[in-house]
């Protein structure tokens, strides 16, 4: 299983839709969901180009907890 977390959603919205959309967008729509749709479509196109067959699913409500184990002995 591969899990991809888009960590710069606000930056992507600002870049592609403008500053106003990045501020107002979260009040009007699920911005993360919209970014996920775009990423999924890009993955589908890239996979199809290389002949990769895969199921791509968006799972709502999953929150990741980041743990850093660097330099621990």
C-alpha positions as CSV (number, residue, x, y, z in Angstrom):
1,X,0.0,0.0,0.0
2,X,1.2,3.5,-0.8
3,X,-0.1,6.5,1.1
4,X,0.4,10.0,-0.3
5,X,-0.2,13.0,1.9
6,X,-0.3,16.3,0.1
7,X,1.3,18.7,2.6
8,X,1.0,21.9,0.8
9,X,-2.7,22.1,0.0
10,X,-3.0,25.9,0.7
11,X,0.0,26.6,-1.5
12,X,-1.4,24.6,-4.4
13,X,-4.8,26.4,-4.1
14,X,-3.1,29.8,-4.0
15,X,-0.9,28.9,-7.0
16,X,-3.7,27.5,-9.1
17,X,-6.8,29.4,-8.0
18,X,-5.3,32.6,-6.6
19,X,-4.9,34.2,-3.1
20,X,-8.6,35.0,-2.7
21,X,-9.7,31.4,-3.4
22,X,-7.1,30.1,-0.9
23,X,-8.6,32.3,1.8
24,X,-12.3,31.9,1.0
25,X,-12.1,28.4,-0.5
26,X,-12.1,26.5,2.8
27,X,-15.3,28.2,3.9
28,X,-17.1,27.2,0.6
29,X,-15.8,23.8,-0.2
30,X,-13.6,20.9,1.0
31,X,-10.3,22.2,-0.5
32,X,-8.3,19.1,0.5
33,X,-10.9,16.9,-1.4
34,X,-10.5,19.1,-4.5
35,X,-6.7,18.8,-4.4
36,X,-7.0,15.0,-3.9
37,X,-9.2,14.8,-7.0
38,X,-6.6,16.6,-9.1
39,X,-3.8,14.5,-7.8
40,X,-5.7,11.3,-8.4
41,X,-6.4,12.3,-12.0
42,X,-2.7,13.1,-12.5
43,X,-1.7,9.7,-11.1
44,X,-4.3,7.9,-13.3
45,X,-2.9,9.6,-16.4
46,X,0.7,8.8,-15.5
47,X,-0.1,5.2,-14.6
48,X,-2.1,4.7,-17.9
49,X,0.8,6.1,-19.9
50,X,3.1,3.4,-18.4
51,X,0.6,0.6,-18.6
52,X,0.2,0.4,-14.8
53,X,-3.2,-0.9,-13.7
54,X,-4.1,0.3,-10.2
55,X,-7.0,1.2,-8.0
56,X,-6.7,4.7,-6.6
57,X,-8.9,5.5,-3.7
58,X,-9.5,8.6,-1.5
59,X,-10.2,7.8,2.1
60,X,-11.8,10.5,4.2
61,X,-11.2,11.1,7.8
62,X,-7.7,9.6,7.9
63,X,-5.4,11.7,10.0
64,X,-1.7,11.0,10.1
65,X,0.5,11.3,13.1
66,X,4.1,12.1,12.2
67,X,6.8,10.6,14.4
68,X,10.5,11.5,14.0
69,X,12.9,8.9,15.1
70,X,16.1,10.6,13.8
71,X,19.2,10.4,15.9
72,X,17.6,8.2,18.6
73,X,19.8,5.3,19.8
